[in-house]
Amino acid sequence: MHASALLEHYGLLAVFIGGLFEGETILMLGAYAVHQGYLSLWPLIACGAAAAFLADQFYFHLGRRQGAALLAKRPAMARHIARVNGFVSRHPVATVFLMRFAWGLRIVLPATLGMGPMRAPVFAALSIPASLVWAAVVALFGLQLTQLLHGLVGHLRPYEHGLILAALVIALSVALARQWRSRR
């Protein structure tokens, strides 16, 4: 099966799975696929939002159930949480909406909220529109960026498979490096 056919058939699944680990990069790649006609915009946004929502729920419940034990084992994470805890306790609703845009804090913020007094159903209810807004903003930005690049560089179709592969390798490398650093 040709790579473009794979992208058309499994692209949204790839966006969902990849979005669980590295949302912006995957949504930007998805926006490129939308621009090239392989995917549709609204399903892309829905998959990105669903992945963001599930990742946020995972870290919220991880903080709720394992927060104290996790902080005892990971002093670096404890320092991150201490740094953001003041803002989170003063502005929990704003934190839910802004945390998707806070690079480097997207694991810490939902975990911190999970360790606080916010109830899980409230977090889930706030996380749905926050994830949708985030996915729409990133996907639309990616679409605009792709259009700009096409105007600047010209038609990228002959290079698209290499560019997609390179971006996936970069996204995977970033995700693995983050995992490796967090375990140290």
GUMI-602412 format. One line per 4 residues: their letters; for each residue x, y, z of C-alpha. Coordinates in Angstrom, 3 decimals, padded with zeros to 6 digits, m for minus. Each point is the difference from the previous one (the first is absolute). Last residue first. Layout:
residues N
a) X,Y,Z | ...
end
This chain:
residues 184
rrsr) 016.352,010.177,035.725 | m003.432,m001.355,m000.917 | m001.219,003.429,m001.109 | 003.044,000.463,m002.198
wqra) m000.530,m003.330,m001.806 | m003.694,000.672,m000.511 | 000.731,003.472,m001.335 | 002.690,m001.394,m002.307
lavs) m002.429,m002.669,m001.243 | m002.662,002.610,m000.798 | 002.521,002.272,m001.729 | 001.389,m002.904,m002.041
laiv) m003.510,m001.111,m000.980 | m000.889,003.514,m001.131 | 003.274,000.336,m001.931 | m000.487,m003.379,m001.675
laal) m003.592,000.942,m000.868 | 001.164,003.341,m001.420 | 002.651,m001.728,m002.116 | m002.515,m002.566,m001.296
ilgh) m002.470,002.734,m000.885 | 002.708,002.010,m001.756 | 001.234,m003.047,m001.892 | m003.518,m000.906,m001.081
eypr) m000.761,003.582,m000.993 | 003.058,000.622,m002.175 | m001.552,m000.320,m003.463 | m003.185,001.661,001.342
lhgv) 001.769,003.115,001.298 | m001.252,002.481,m002.625 | 001.719,003.282,000.430 | 002.291,001.053,002.793
lghl) m001.499,003.307,001.023 | m003.620,m000.434,m001.077 | m000.063,m003.621,001.061 | 001.558,001.018,003.302
lqtl) m002.726,002.586,000.572 | m002.725,m002.530,m000.774 | 001.615,m002.466,002.396 | 000.219,002.672,002.700
qlgf) m003.678,000.851,m000.463 | m000.951,m003.682,000.304 | 002.232,m000.414,003.036 | m001.596,003.043,001.640
lavv) m003.421,m001.478,m000.725 | 001.066,m003.331,001.509 | 001.559,001.647,003.080 | m002.970,002.277,000.691
aawv) m002.586,m002.721,m000.644 | 001.824,m002.530,002.187 | 000.347,002.507,002.860 | m003.637,001.074,m000.187
lsap) m001.190,m003.620,m000.039 | 002.272,m000.967,002.884 | m001.224,002.920,002.122 | m003.620,m000.798,m000.892
isla) 000.382,m003.570,001.296 | 002.377,000.777,002.884 | m002.525,002.075,001.895 | m002.497,m002.868,000.256
afvp) 002.781,m002.474,000.793 | 001.410,002.212,002.766 | m003.465,000.469,001.489 | m000.643,m003.753,m000.134
armp) 003.384,m000.682,001.689 | m000.573,002.332,002.945 | 002.398,002.885,000.523 | 001.477,m000.083,003.537
gmgl) 003.628,m000.365,m001.005 | 002.157,m002.990,m000.889 | m001.824,m000.442,m003.307 | 000.504,003.692,m000.778
tapl) 003.713,m000.523,000.525 | m000.055,m003.023,m002.306 | m001.863,002.055,m002.609 | 002.627,002.747,000.309
virl) 003.133,m002.155,000.178 | m000.577,m001.948,m003.196 | m000.707,003.002,m002.190 | 002.673,002.091,001.703
gwaf) 002.825,m000.085,m002.546 | m002.008,001.853,m002.585 | m002.918,001.869,001.536 | m002.615,000.161,m002.785
rmlf) m001.984,m003.021,001.187 | 000.196,001.386,003.540 | m001.893,003.191,m000.846 | m003.589,m001.230,000.223
vtav) 000.502,m002.262,003.020 | 002.147,002.635,001.711 | m002.653,002.666,m000.547 | m002.470,m002.184,001.897
phrs) 002.460,m000.679,002.849 | 001.028,003.650,000.490 | 001.223,000.598,003.573 | 000.979,m003.615,000.718
vfgn) 001.611,m000.437,m003.415 | 001.891,003.300,000.217 | 001.513,m000.918,003.357 | 000.703,m003.608,m001.023
vrai) 002.070,000.922,m003.052 | 003.480,000.099,001.546 | m000.752,m002.644,002.623 | m001.126,m002.311,m002.777
hram) 003.184,000.513,m001.990 | 002.145,m000.547,003.116 | m001.889,m003.212,000.799 | 000.622,m001.147,m003.570
aprk) 003.725,000.426,000.523 | m000.263,m001.830,003.339 | m001.371,m003.113,m001.674 | m000.421,m002.940,002.388
alla) m001.712,001.922,002.829 | m002.029,001.945,m002.553 | m001.335,m003.222,m001.510 | m000.984,m001.374,003.406
agqr) m001.904,003.187,000.858 | m001.698,000.253,m003.369 | m000.878,m003.650,m000.605 | m003.794,m000.053,m000.012
rglh) m001.021,003.599,m000.677 | 003.132,000.896,m001.943 | m000.412,m003.078,m002.189 | m003.668,000.898,m000.340
fyfq) 000.861,003.461,m001.337 | 002.810,m001.430,m002.147 | m002.298,m002.517,m001.687 | m002.837,002.493,m000.378
dalf) 002.309,002.483,m001.710 | 001.259,m002.690,m002.378 | m003.580,m001.041,m000.778 | m001.103,003.578,m000.725
aaaa) 003.042,000.706,m002.172 | m000.589,m003.185,m002.019 | m003.686,000.853,m000.445 | 000.850,003.579,m000.996
gcai) 002.486,m001.159,m002.631 | m002.476,m002.510,m001.378 | m002.811,002.600,m000.115 | 002.247,002.609,m001.624
lpwl) 001.038,m002.484,m002.692 | m003.644,m001.037,m000.486 | m000.799,003.686,m000.565 | 002.852,000.670,m002.444
slyg) m000.364,m002.878,m002.449 | 002.930,m002.250,m000.900 | 002.013,m000.855,m003.127 | m000.768,003.210,m001.892
qhva) 003.494,001.499,000.036 | m001.076,002.784,002.355 | m001.634,m002.542,002.290 | 003.210,m002.072,000.025
yagl) 001.935,003.150,000.921 | m002.491,000.620,002.786 | 000.577,m003.560,001.195 | 003.725,000.676,000.140
mlit) m000.738,003.082,002.091 | m002.315,m002.081,002.178 | 002.772,m002.551,000.539 | 002.548,002.638,000.927
egef) m002.391,001.749,002.361 | m001.224,m003.102,001.826 | 003.054,m002.026,000.931 | m000.879,m003.039,002.141
lggi) m003.745,m000.675,m000.207 | m000.018,001.923,m003.261 | 002.055,m002.742,m001.626 | m002.790,m002.504,000.619
fval) m002.767,002.342,m001.161 | 001.924,001.440,m002.937 | 001.024,m003.506,m001.093 | m003.628,m001.117,000.166
lgyh) m000.958,003.038,m002.058 | 002.642,m000.826,m002.600 | m000.931,m003.665,m000.329 | m001.962,m000.159,m003.248
ella) 001.086,003.215,m001.724 | 003.560,m000.256,001.300 | 000.270,m003.633,m001.050 | m001.267,000.953,m003.451
sahm) 002.640,002.755,m000.188 | 002.702,m002.456,001.066 | m000.868,m002.443,m002.802 | m001.326,m003.440,000.933
end
